[in-house]
């Protein structure tokens, strides 16, 4: 079993991002908001992360939070049982959260997405 986040699991297409924002539903678990759109295809969930520059002016802080969110998704993506979804995680907290808090939030959001189908 590989423990990497492959390039194909990250949303990069402008068309996919626009569809996610227009048609997606969302859940919130502080400090992360997740917007998701269920897909009918191969069963692989894709993700993207956004940390606003308005809240975190230093790139070092934004990159740290994005790394923590990606790691939490990578290690807990098994919670999405046979669900294929595009997920956008937006960090909305005003302070830098530790990894445990981010991981708990991502777990709760993934469980909510899995139960929503």
N, C-alpha and C positions, 0 to 999 in steps of 0.2 A: 504494500500500500504506500503510495507516494504522499508525502506531506507538504507538497508545494501548492501554490495557487497558480495554476496555469494561465497563460495569456488569454486563452479562450474563455475564461471564467470572469473576465473583466469587460464591462460595457464600454465601448469606445465609439460606436456609431452615433452620429447626430440624430439620425432617424429613430433609432431605438431609444435614445434619451428623451426626445420629444414625445414619443408614444408613451413612455413611462410617466412623464409629467402630466400629459393630457388625460390619460385613461386610468392611471394608477390609483390605488387606494393606499391609505397610510395608517400606521400604528405609531404610538409614541411611548417610549419608556426612557425617562430621564437618564442620561443626557443625550439620547440619540432618537431621532425620528427616522422611521423607515417607510419609504414609499415603494410599493411593489406592484408588479403586473404579472399575473400568471400567464404562462405560455403553454401551448400544446405541441411540444416537440420532444426532444431527446432526453429529457429528465435532468439536464444540467442547469443549475441555477447560476446566474451571472450577477455581478455586483459592481457598484461604484461607490466612492466615498467623497463627501464634500465637507470641508471645514471652512467656514466663512472667514475671509480676511478681515472683515469688519470687527470680528470678535477677537481674533488672534493675529496681531500685526506682524509678529515674527514668523518667518517661514519655518524656523526650527520647531516651533510649537505646533504649527499646522501639520507638518510632516510627522511629528511624533504621534499625534492623535490619529492621523490616517493610517500609520503603521499598526497602531494598537487595534483599530477597528478591523483592518484587513486580517490581522492575525486571529482575532476573535472569530471572524467569519470562517476563516480557513479551518480552524480547529473544531468548530461546532457546526459546520455545514451539513453534517450527518443528521441533524435534527429535522431537516427538510426531507421527509420520507416520500420519495417518488414524486416530488413537486418540482416542476420546472418554472422558475420565476426570474424576472429581472428585478433587482432590489437596489435602491439607492439609499445609502445611509447618510444622514445629515447630522452633524454634531451641533447641538443647539445650546449646550452648557456654556457658561461664561468663564469657568475655570478649567484647568487641565485635570481631567480625572485620571485616576490610576487604572491599571490594566484590569484589576478585578471588577471594578465598577463597570467598565466598558464591556467586559466579557459577560457579566450578568445581564446587562441591558441587551446585548446582541442575542444572547440565548433566549430571553423572553420574547424578543421580536421575532426570531426565527420560529419559535413554538407557536406564536400567534399567527404567523403567515401559514404555517403548516396546518393549523386547525381551521383556517378560513376557507379552505378549498372545499 
